[in-house]
Amino acid sequence: MKTRREFLLRAGALTAGGLASRLAPLSALGLATQAHAQAASDYKALVCVFLYGGVDGNNLVVPNDSAGYAQYAAVRPVASGVNLTQAQILAIQPASTATPFGLHPQLADIHPLFAQKKLAIVANVGPLNQPTTKANYPV
């Protein structure tokens, strides 16, 4: 293997293969609930992917405004091999902010889901550094 990225891709493939074999008996249960899910027209699912440090989240969702992209590019120069040009990123506009962002080009398959409001991104989620109370929570 030449790069850490190749190692992570191969390790992930092995893990997924092992997990699939353990989940096969559960697929029979899924068939019964699938018919019910298709009958409900307002069916929604929450899919959470927790990555144990195997991805650079700031390279998946990239600021697409001038100042934000300049800050991104300063940390990930072209020589790093992970830098994306602004032309490469897939533009998205979150409803919660006026700042434009972009998705990594390898997320092209899910990019249309964002515009259709079928995909949301929750960034910077993790353990608290200090307790939060109503008094110190920014509104």
HELIX and SHEET records of a PDB file:
HELIX    1   1 ARG A    4  LEU A   23  1                                  20    
HELIX    2   2 ALA A   24  LEU A   26  5                                   3    
HELIX    3   3 SER A   27  ALA A   39  1                                  13    
HELIX    4   4 GLY A   57  LEU A   60  1                                   4    
HELIX    5   5 SER A   66  VAL A   75  1                                  10    
HELIX    6   6 VAL A   78  SER A   80  5                                   3    
HELIX    7   7 PRO A  105  LEU A  107  5                                   3    
HELIX    8   8 HIS A  111  ALA A  115  1                                   5    
SHEET    1   A 3 VAL A  61  PRO A  63  0                                        
SHEET    2   A 3 PHE A 101  LEU A 103 -1                                        
SHEET    3   A 3 LEU A  90  ILE A  92 -1                                        
END                                                                             
